[in-house]
């Protein structure tokens, strides 16, 4: 039962997330011999004020 967790900045549509989940599931089936119904994909949207790179919040970057 593969469990794939993705954390990324918010802003993608439900359609984009659905395509991503399908692509990840397909990759697990192809490369890890997983069964599609056993692949769990969790996508967590993170607000820009909760994500920092190099000590700077994404919400403060230009």
mmCIF file of the N, C-alpha and C atoms, coordinates in Angstrom:
data_MODEL
# 
_entry.id   MODEL 
# 
loop_
_atom_site.group_PDB 
_atom_site.id 
_atom_site.type_symbol 
_atom_site.label_atom_id 
_atom_site.label_alt_id 
_atom_site.label_comp_id 
_atom_site.label_asym_id 
_atom_site.label_entity_id 
_atom_site.label_seq_id 
_atom_site.pdbx_PDB_ins_code 
_atom_site.Cartn_x 
_atom_site.Cartn_y 
_atom_site.Cartn_z 
_atom_site.occupancy 
_atom_site.B_iso_or_equiv 
_atom_site.pdbx_formal_charge 
_atom_site.auth_seq_id 
_atom_site.auth_comp_id 
_atom_site.auth_asym_id 
_atom_site.auth_atom_id 
_atom_site.pdbx_PDB_model_num 
ATOM 1   N N  . UNK A 1 1  ? 0.850  -1.177 0.000   1.00 0.00 ? 1  UNK A N  1 
ATOM 2   C CA . UNK A 1 1  ? 0.000  0.000  0.000   1.00 0.00 ? 1  UNK A CA 1 
ATOM 3   C C  . UNK A 1 1  ? 0.897  1.243  0.000   1.00 0.00 ? 1  UNK A C  1 
ATOM 4   N N  . UNK A 1 2  ? 1.312  1.701  -1.171  1.00 0.00 ? 2  UNK A N  1 
ATOM 5   C CA . UNK A 1 2  ? 2.119  2.918  -1.246  1.00 0.00 ? 2  UNK A CA 1 
ATOM 6   C C  . UNK A 1 2  ? 1.315  4.149  -0.817  1.00 0.00 ? 2  UNK A C  1 
ATOM 7   N N  . UNK A 1 3  ? 1.983  5.014  -0.087  1.00 0.00 ? 3  UNK A N  1 
ATOM 8   C CA . UNK A 1 3  ? 1.398  6.272  0.375   1.00 0.00 ? 3  UNK A CA 1 
ATOM 9   C C  . UNK A 1 3  ? 2.338  7.376  -0.086  1.00 0.00 ? 3  UNK A C  1 
ATOM 10  N N  . UNK A 1 4  ? 1.847  8.243  -0.952  1.00 0.00 ? 4  UNK A N  1 
ATOM 11  C CA . UNK A 1 4  ? 2.661  9.328  -1.497  1.00 0.00 ? 4  UNK A CA 1 
ATOM 12  C C  . UNK A 1 4  ? 2.080  10.639 -1.003  1.00 0.00 ? 4  UNK A C  1 
ATOM 13  N N  . UNK A 1 5  ? 2.903  11.425 -0.329  1.00 0.00 ? 5  UNK A N  1 
ATOM 14  C CA . UNK A 1 5  ? 2.445  12.714 0.211   1.00 0.00 ? 5  UNK A CA 1 
ATOM 15  C C  . UNK A 1 5  ? 3.175  13.830 -0.522  1.00 0.00 ? 5  UNK A C  1 
ATOM 16  N N  . UNK A 1 6  ? 2.410  14.788 -1.008  1.00 0.00 ? 6  UNK A N  1 
ATOM 17  C CA . UNK A 1 6  ? 2.960  15.918 -1.739  1.00 0.00 ? 6  UNK A CA 1 
ATOM 18  C C  . UNK A 1 6  ? 2.563  17.189 -1.014  1.00 0.00 ? 6  UNK A C  1 
ATOM 19  N N  . UNK A 1 7  ? 3.554  17.995 -0.685  1.00 0.00 ? 7  UNK A N  1 
ATOM 20  C CA . UNK A 1 7  ? 3.288  19.312 -0.115  1.00 0.00 ? 7  UNK A CA 1 
ATOM 21  C C  . UNK A 1 7  ? 3.787  20.324 -1.141  1.00 0.00 ? 7  UNK A C  1 
ATOM 22  N N  . UNK A 1 8  ? 2.914  21.245 -1.526  1.00 0.00 ? 8  UNK A N  1 
ATOM 23  C CA . UNK A 1 8  ? 3.297  22.246 -2.508  1.00 0.00 ? 8  UNK A CA 1 
ATOM 24  C C  . UNK A 1 8  ? 2.512  23.527 -2.248  1.00 0.00 ? 8  UNK A C  1 
ATOM 25  N N  . UNK A 1 9  ? 3.026  24.603 -2.802  1.00 0.00 ? 9  UNK A N  1 
ATOM 26  C CA . UNK A 1 9  ? 2.343  25.881 -2.632  1.00 0.00 ? 9  UNK A CA 1 
ATOM 27  C C  . UNK A 1 9  ? 0.956  25.819 -3.248  1.00 0.00 ? 9  UNK A C  1 
ATOM 28  N N  . UNK A 1 10 ? 0.017  26.443 -2.573  1.00 0.00 ? 10 UNK A N  1 
ATOM 29  C CA . UNK A 1 10 ? -1.362 26.471 -3.067  1.00 0.00 ? 10 UNK A CA 1 
ATOM 30  C C  . UNK A 1 10 ? -1.435 27.210 -4.397  1.00 0.00 ? 10 UNK A C  1 
ATOM 31  N N  . UNK A 1 11 ? -2.523 26.966 -5.110  1.00 0.00 ? 11 UNK A N  1 
ATOM 32  C CA . UNK A 1 11 ? -2.750 27.711 -6.336  1.00 0.00 ? 11 UNK A CA 1 
ATOM 33  C C  . UNK A 1 11 ? -3.059 26.837 -7.541  1.00 0.00 ? 11 UNK A C  1 
ATOM 34  N N  . UNK A 1 12 ? -2.925 25.524 -7.403  1.00 0.00 ? 12 UNK A N  1 
ATOM 35  C CA . UNK A 1 12 ? -3.244 24.651 -8.522  1.00 0.00 ? 12 UNK A CA 1 
ATOM 36  C C  . UNK A 1 12 ? -4.713 24.265 -8.469  1.00 0.00 ? 12 UNK A C  1 
ATOM 37  N N  . UNK A 1 13 ? -5.285 24.060 -9.631  1.00 0.00 ? 13 UNK A N  1 
ATOM 38  C CA . UNK A 1 13 ? -6.705 23.714 -9.716  1.00 0.00 ? 13 UNK A CA 1 
ATOM 39  C C  . UNK A 1 13 ? -6.927 22.248 -9.333  1.00 0.00 ? 13 UNK A C  1 
ATOM 40  N N  . UNK A 1 14 ? -8.176 21.915 -9.071  1.00 0.00 ? 14 UNK A N  1 
ATOM 41  C CA . UNK A 1 14 ? -8.522 20.525 -8.797  1.00 0.00 ? 14 UNK A CA 1 
ATOM 42  C C  . UNK A 1 14 ? -8.176 19.640 -9.992  1.00 0.00 ? 14 UNK A C  1 
ATOM 43  N N  . UNK A 1 15 ? -8.364 20.159 -11.182 1.00 0.00 ? 15 UNK A N  1 
ATOM 44  C CA . UNK A 1 15 ? -8.032 19.399 -12.393 1.00 0.00 ? 15 UNK A CA 1 
ATOM 45  C C  . UNK A 1 15 ? -6.532 19.087 -12.452 1.00 0.00 ? 15 UNK A C  1 
ATOM 46  N N  . UNK A 1 16 ? -5.705 20.065 -12.130 1.00 0.00 ? 16 UNK A N  1 
ATOM 47  C CA . UNK A 1 16 ? -4.254 19.839 -12.116 1.00 0.00 ? 16 UNK A CA 1 
ATOM 48  C C  . UNK A 1 16 ? -3.874 18.801 -11.072 1.00 0.00 ? 16 UNK A C  1 
ATOM 49  N N  . UNK A 1 17 ? -4.490 18.892 -9.901  1.00 0.00 ? 17 UNK A N  1 
ATOM 50  C CA . UNK A 1 17 ? -4.190 17.936 -8.835  1.00 0.00 ? 17 UNK A CA 1 
ATOM 51  C C  . UNK A 1 17 ? -4.640 16.530 -9.220  1.00 0.00 ? 17 UNK A C  1 
ATOM 52  N N  . UNK A 1 18 ? -5.784 16.425 -9.883  1.00 0.00 ? 18 UNK A N  1 
ATOM 53  C CA . UNK A 1 18 ? -6.277 15.114 -10.323 1.00 0.00 ? 18 UNK A CA 1 
ATOM 54  C C  . UNK A 1 18 ? -5.321 14.492 -11.338 1.00 0.00 ? 18 UNK A C  1 
ATOM 55  N N  . UNK A 1 19 ? -4.824 15.309 -12.272 1.00 0.00 ? 19 UNK A N  1 
ATOM 56  C CA . UNK A 1 19 ? -3.862 14.796 -13.264 1.00 0.00 ? 19 UNK A CA 1 
ATOM 57  C C  . UNK A 1 19 ? -2.571 14.365 -12.587 1.00 0.00 ? 19 UNK A C  1 
ATOM 58  N N  . UNK A 1 20 ? -2.124 15.128 -11.607 1.00 0.00 ? 20 UNK A N  1 
ATOM 59  C CA . UNK A 1 20 ? -0.913 14.784 -10.866 1.00 0.00 ? 20 UNK A CA 1 
ATOM 60  C C  . UNK A 1 20 ? -1.099 13.470 -10.112 1.00 0.00 ? 20 UNK A C  1 
ATOM 61  N N  . UNK A 1 21 ? -2.221 13.321 -9.423  1.00 0.00 ? 21 UNK A N  1 
ATOM 62  C CA . UNK A 1 21 ? -2.495 12.090 -8.681  1.00 0.00 ? 21 UNK A CA 1 
ATOM 63  C C  . UNK A 1 21 ? -2.537 10.889 -9.620  1.00 0.00 ? 21 UNK A C  1 
ATOM 64  N N  . UNK A 1 22 ? -3.124 11.057 -10.802 1.00 0.00 ? 22 UNK A N  1 
ATOM 65  C CA . UNK A 1 22 ? -3.187 9.964  -11.770 1.00 0.00 ? 22 UNK A CA 1 
ATOM 66  C C  . UNK A 1 22 ? -1.800 9.612  -12.289 1.00 0.00 ? 22 UNK A C  1 
ATOM 67  N N  . UNK A 1 23 ? -0.993 10.627 -12.577 1.00 0.00 ? 23 UNK A N  1 
ATOM 68  C CA . UNK A 1 23 ? 0.363  10.381 -13.078 1.00 0.00 ? 23 UNK A CA 1 
ATOM 69  C C  . UNK A 1 23 ? 1.220  9.665  -12.031 1.00 0.00 ? 23 UNK A C  1 
ATOM 70  N N  . UNK A 1 24 ? 1.080  10.057 -10.784 1.00 0.00 ? 24 UNK A N  1 
ATOM 71  C CA . UNK A 1 24 ? 1.845  9.410  -9.709  1.00 0.00 ? 24 UNK A CA 1 
ATOM 72  C C  . UNK A 1 24 ? 1.386  7.972  -9.540  1.00 0.00 ? 24 UNK A C  1 
ATOM 73  N N  . UNK A 1 25 ? 0.082  7.757  -9.578  1.00 0.00 ? 25 UNK A N  1 
ATOM 74  C CA . UNK A 1 25 ? -0.445 6.395  -9.479  1.00 0.00 ? 25 UNK A CA 1 
ATOM 75  C C  . UNK A 1 25 ? 0.079  5.544  -10.631 1.00 0.00 ? 25 UNK A C  1 
ATOM 76  N N  . UNK A 1 26 ? 0.042  6.082  -11.844 1.00 0.00 ? 26 UNK A N  1 
ATOM 77  C CA . UNK A 1 26 ? 0.544  5.348  -13.006 1.00 0.00 ? 26 UNK A CA 1 
ATOM 78  C C  . UNK A 1 26 ? 2.021  5.002  -12.844 1.00 0.00 ? 26 UNK A C  1 
ATOM 79  N N  . UNK A 1 27 ? 2.802  5.928  -12.316 1.00 0.00 ? 27 UNK A N  1 
ATOM 80  C CA . UNK A 1 27 ? 4.233  5.687  -12.118 1.00 0.00 ? 27 UNK A CA 1 
ATOM 81  C C  . UNK A 1 27 ? 4.461  4.587  -11.078 1.00 0.00 ? 27 UNK A C  1 
ATOM 82  N N  . UNK A 1 28 ? 3.667  4.580  -10.018 1.00 0.00 ? 28 UNK A N  1 
ATOM 83  C CA . UNK A 1 28 ? 3.804  3.535  -9.003  1.00 0.00 ? 28 UNK A CA 1 
ATOM 84  C C  . UNK A 1 28 ? 3.445  2.170  -9.572  1.00 0.00 ? 28 UNK A C  1 
ATOM 85  N N  . UNK A 1 29 ? 2.437  2.130  -10.422 1.00 0.00 ? 29 UNK A N  1 
ATOM 86  C CA . UNK A 1 29 ? 2.041  0.872  -11.064 1.00 0.00 ? 29 UNK A CA 1 
ATOM 87  C C  . UNK A 1 29 ? 3.157  0.397  -11.988 1.00 0.00 ? 29 UNK A C  1 
ATOM 88  N N  . UNK A 1 30 ? 3.673  1.298  -12.817 1.00 0.00 ? 30 UNK A N  1 
ATOM 89  C CA . UNK A 1 30 ? 4.695  0.935  -13.803 1.00 0.00 ? 30 UNK A CA 1 
ATOM 90  C C  . UNK A 1 30 ? 6.040  0.590  -13.179 1.00 0.00 ? 30 UNK A C  1 
ATOM 91  N N  . UNK A 1 31 ? 6.473  1.373  -12.209 1.00 0.00 ? 31 UNK A N  1 
ATOM 92  C CA . UNK A 1 31 ? 7.838  1.241  -11.704 1.00 0.00 ? 31 UNK A CA 1 
ATOM 93  C C  . UNK A 1 31 ? 7.960  0.504  -10.368 1.00 0.00 ? 31 UNK A C  1 
ATOM 94  N N  . UNK A 1 32 ? 6.843  0.343  -9.662  1.00 0.00 ? 32 UNK A N  1 
ATOM 95  C CA . UNK A 1 32 ? 6.919  -0.290 -8.345  1.00 0.00 ? 32 UNK A CA 1 
ATOM 96  C C  . UNK A 1 32 ? 5.965  -1.486 -8.214  1.00 0.00 ? 32 UNK A C  1 
ATOM 97  N N  . UNK A 1 33 ? 5.380  -1.888 -9.329  1.00 0.00 ? 33 UNK A N  1 
ATOM 98  C CA . UNK A 1 33 ? 4.468  -3.045 -9.349  1.00 0.00 ? 33 UNK A CA 1 
ATOM 99  C C  . UNK A 1 33 ? 3.308  -2.902 -8.365  1.00 0.00 ? 33 UNK A C  1 
ATOM 100 N N  . UNK A 1 34 ? 2.877  -1.670 -8.137  1.00 0.00 ? 34 UNK A N  1 
ATOM 101 C CA . UNK A 1 34 ? 1.743  -1.424 -7.240  1.00 0.00 ? 34 UNK A CA 1 
ATOM 102 C C  . UNK A 1 34 ? 0.441  -1.616 -8.007  1.00 0.00 ? 34 UNK A C  1 
ATOM 103 N N  . UNK A 1 35 ? -0.607 -1.948 -7.276  1.00 0.00 ? 35 UNK A N  1 
ATOM 104 C CA . UNK A 1 35 ? -1.937 -2.014 -7.871  1.00 0.00 ? 35 UNK A CA 1 
ATOM 105 C C  . UNK A 1 35 ? -2.575 -0.634 -7.721  1.00 0.00 ? 35 UNK A C  1 
ATOM 106 N N  . UNK A 1 36 ? -3.232 -0.151 -8.774  1.00 0.00 ? 36 UNK A N  1 
ATOM 107 C CA . UNK A 1 36 ? -3.787 1.216  -8.715  1.00 0.00 ? 36 UNK A CA 1 
ATOM 108 C C  . UNK A 1 36 ? -4.655 1.480  -7.488  1.00 0.00 ? 36 UNK A C  1 
ATOM 109 N N  . UNK A 1 37 ? -5.468 0.511  -7.111  1.00 0.00 ? 37 UNK A N  1 
ATOM 110 C CA . UNK A 1 37 ? -6.368 0.714  -5.964  1.00 0.00 ? 37 UNK A CA 1 
ATOM 111 C C  . UNK A 1 37 ? -5.644 0.742  -4.625  1.00 0.00 ? 37 UNK A C  1 
ATOM 112 N N  . UNK A 1 38 ? -4.353 0.418  -4.626  1.00 0.00 ? 38 UNK A N  1 
ATOM 113 C CA . UNK A 1 38 ? -3.618 0.417  -3.366  1.00 0.00 ? 38 UNK A CA 1 
ATOM 114 C C  . UNK A 1 38 ? -2.752 1.662  -3.190  1.00 0.00 ? 38 UNK A C  1 
ATOM 115 N N  . UNK A 1 39 ? -2.744 2.528  -4.202  1.00 0.00 ? 39 UNK A N  1 
ATOM 116 C CA . UNK A 1 39 ? -1.884 3.727  -4.162  1.00 0.00 ? 39 UNK A CA 1 
ATOM 117 C C  . UNK A 1 39 ? -2.673 4.894  -3.567  1.00 0.00 ? 39 UNK A C  1 
ATOM 118 N N  . UNK A 1 40 ? -2.173 5.421  -2.459  1.00 0.00 ? 40 UNK A N  1 
ATOM 119 C CA . UNK A 1 40 ? -2.768 6.594  -1.818  1.00 0.00 ? 40 UNK A CA 1 
ATOM 120 C C  . UNK A 1 40 ? -1.913 7.814  -2.159  1.00 0.00 ? 40 UNK A C  1 
ATOM 121 N N  . UNK A 1 41 ? -2.539 8.862  -2.668  1.00 0.00 ? 41 UNK A N  1 
ATOM 122 C CA . UNK A 1 41 ? -1.838 10.110 -2.967  1.00 0.00 ? 41 UNK A CA 1 
ATOM 123 C C  . UNK A 1 41 ? -2.523 11.206 -2.167  1.00 0.00 ? 41 UNK A C  1 
ATOM 124 N N  . UNK A 1 42 ? -1.746 11.884 -1.331  1.00 0.00 ? 42 UNK A N  1 
ATOM 125 C CA . UNK A 1 42 ? -2.276 12.977 -0.515  1.00 0.00 ? 42 UNK A CA 1 
ATOM 126 C C  . UNK A 1 42 ? -1.574 14.262 -0.944  1.00 0.00 ? 42 UNK A C  1 
ATOM 127 N N  . UNK A 1 43 ? -2.351 15.243 -1.318  1.00 0.00 ? 43 UNK A N  1 
ATOM 128 C CA . UNK A 1 43 ? -1.806 16.533 -1.740  1.00 0.00 ? 43 UNK A CA 1 
ATOM 129 C C  . UNK A 1 43 ? -2.197 17.574 -0.703  1.00 0.00 ? 43 UNK A C  1 
ATOM 130 N N  . UNK A 1 44 ? -1.192 18.230 -0.164  1.00 0.00 ? 44 UNK A N  1 
ATOM 131 C CA . UNK A 1 44 ? -1.449 19.276 0.829   1.00 0.00 ? 44 UNK A CA 1 
ATOM 132 C C  . UNK A 1 44 ? -1.011 20.617 0.268   1.00 0.00 ? 44 UNK A C  1 
ATOM 133 N N  . UNK A 1 45 ? -1.959 21.536 0.181   1.00 0.00 ? 45 UNK A N  1 
ATOM 134 C CA . UNK A 1 45 ? -1.659 22.897 -0.253  1.00 0.00 ? 45 UNK A CA 1 
ATOM 135 C C  . UNK A 1 45 ? -1.104 23.680 0.929   1.00 0.00 ? 45 UNK A C  1 
ATOM 136 N N  . UNK A 1 46 ? 0.002  24.354 0.704   1.00 0.00 ? 46 UNK A N  1 
ATOM 137 C CA . UNK A 1 46 ? 0.640  25.151 1.749   1.00 0.00 ? 46 UNK A CA 1 
ATOM 138 C C  . UNK A 1 46 ? 0.559  26.619 1.351   1.00 0.00 ? 46 UNK A C  1 
ATOM 139 N N  . UNK A 1 47 ? 0.099  27.447 2.260   1.00 0.00 ? 47 UNK A N  1 
ATOM 140 C CA . UNK A 1 47 ? 0.018  28.882 1.996   1.00 0.00 ? 47 UNK A CA 1 
ATOM 141 C C  . UNK A 1 47 ? 1.423  29.468 1.918   1.00 0.00 ? 47 UNK A C  1 
ATOM 142 N N  . UNK A 1 48 ? 1.565  30.497 1.105   1.00 0.00 ? 48 UNK A N  1 
ATOM 143 C CA . UNK A 1 48 ? 2.886  31.107 0.903   1.00 0.00 ? 48 UNK A CA 1 
ATOM 144 C C  . UNK A 1 48 ? 3.485  31.660 2.191   1.00 0.00 ? 48 UNK A C  1 
ATOM 145 N N  . UNK A 1 49 ? 2.634  32.039 3.148   1.00 0.00 ? 49 UNK A N  1 
ATOM 146 C CA . UNK A 1 49 ? 3.176  32.568 4.400   1.00 0.00 ? 49 UNK A CA 1 
ATOM 147 C C  . UNK A 1 49 ? 3.591  31.449 5.365   1.00 0.00 ? 49 UNK A C  1 
ATOM 148 N N  . UNK A 1 50 ? 3.448  30.200 4.945   1.00 0.00 ? 50 UNK A N  1 
ATOM 149 C CA . UNK A 1 50 ? 3.875  29.055 5.743   1.00 0.00 ? 50 UNK A CA 1 
ATOM 150 C C  . UNK A 1 50 ? 5.024  28.291 5.086   1.00 0.00 ? 50 UNK A C  1 
ATOM 151 N N  . UNK A 1 51 ? 5.636  28.868 4.071   1.00 0.00 ? 51 UNK A N  1 
ATOM 152 C CA . UNK A 1 51 ? 6.706  28.196 3.329   1.00 0.00 ? 51 UNK A CA 1 
ATOM 153 C C  . UNK A 1 51 ? 7.840  29.198 3.140   1.00 0.00 ? 51 UNK A C  1 
ATOM 154 N N  . UNK A 1 52 ? 9.044  28.800 3.510   1.00 0.00 ? 52 UNK A N  1 
ATOM 155 C CA . UNK A 1 52 ? 10.187 29.698 3.369   1.00 0.00 ? 52 UNK A CA 1 
ATOM 156 C C  . UNK A 1 52 ? 11.307 28.998 2.603   1.00 0.00 ? 52 UNK A C  1 
ATOM 157 N N  . UNK A 1 53 ? 12.037 29.785 1.847   1.00 0.00 ? 53 UNK A N  1 
ATOM 158 C CA . UNK A 1 53 ? 13.241 29.320 1.157   1.00 0.00 ? 53 UNK A CA 1 
ATOM 159 C C  . UNK A 1 53 ? 14.348 30.298 1.509   1.00 0.00 ? 53 UNK A C  1 
ATOM 160 N N  . UNK A 1 54 ? 15.453 29.779 1.974   1.00 0.00 ? 54 UNK A N  1 
ATOM 161 C CA . UNK A 1 54 ? 16.578 30.641 2.331   1.00 0.00 ? 54 UNK A CA 1 
ATOM 162 C C  . UNK A 1 54 ? 16.254 31.621 3.423   1.00 0.00 ? 54 UNK A C  1 
ATOM 163 N N  . UNK A 1 55 ? 15.333 31.264 4.292   1.00 0.00 ? 55 UNK A N  1 
ATOM 164 C CA . UNK A 1 55 ? 14.976 32.133 5.411   1.00 0.00 ? 55 UNK A CA 1 
ATOM 165 C C  . UNK A 1 55 ? 13.946 33.209 5.067   1.00 0.00 ? 55 UNK A C  1 
ATOM 166 N N  . UNK A 1 56 ? 13.452 33.196 3.847   1.00 0.00 ? 56 UNK A N  1 
ATOM 167 C CA . UNK A 1 56 ? 12.474 34.208 3.431   1.00 0.00 ? 56 UNK A CA 1 
ATOM 168 C C  . UNK A 1 56 ? 11.149 33.517 3.107   1.00 0.00 ? 56 UNK A C  1 
ATOM 169 N N  . UNK A 1 57 ? 10.074 34.011 3.705   1.00 0.00 ? 57 UNK A N  1 
ATOM 170 C CA . UNK A 1 57 ? 8.763  33.471 3.389   1.00 0.00 ? 57 UNK A CA 1 
ATOM 171 C C  . UNK A 1 57 ? 8.438  33.698 1.924   1.00 0.00 ? 57 UNK A C  1 
ATOM 172 N N  . UNK A 1 58 ? 7.798  32.734 1.326   1.00 0.00 ? 58 UNK A N  1 
ATOM 173 C CA . UNK A 1 58 ? 7.405  32.866 -0.083  1.00 0.00 ? 58 UNK A CA 1 
ATOM 174 C C  . UNK A 1 58 ? 6.486  34.075 -0.281  1.00 0.00 ? 58 UNK A C  1 
ATOM 175 N N  . UNK A 1 59 ? 5.684  34.391 0.728   1.00 0.00 ? 59 UNK A N  1 
ATOM 176 C CA . UNK A 1 59 ? 4.781  35.535 0.627   1.00 0.00 ? 59 UNK A CA 1 
ATOM 177 C C  . UNK A 1 59 ? 5.541  36.858 0.607   1.00 0.00 ? 59 UNK A C  1 
ATOM 178 N N  . UNK A 1 60 ? 6.820  36.865 1.021   1.00 0.00 ? 60 UNK A N  1 
ATOM 179 C CA . UNK A 1 60 ? 7.608  38.087 1.038   1.00 0.00 ? 60 UNK A CA 1 
ATOM 180 C C  . UNK A 1 60 ? 8.580  38.177 -0.138  1.00 0.00 ? 60 UNK A C  1 
ATOM 181 N N  . UNK A 1 61 ? 8.634  37.127 -0.925  1.00 0.00 ? 61 UNK A N  1 
ATOM 182 C CA . UNK A 1 61 ? 9.549  37.132 -2.091  1.00 0.00 ? 61 UNK A CA 1 
ATOM 183 C C  . UNK A 1 61 ? 8.890  37.857 -3.251  1.00 0.00 ? 61 UNK A C  1 
ATOM 184 N N  . UNK A 1 62 ? 9.727  38.452 -4.067  1.00 0.00 ? 62 UNK A N  1 
ATOM 185 C CA . UNK A 1 62 ? 9.206  39.174 -5.235  1.00 0.00 ? 62 UNK A CA 1 
ATOM 186 C C  . UNK A 1 62 ? 9.198  38.284 -6.434  1.00 0.00 ? 62 UNK A C  1 
# 
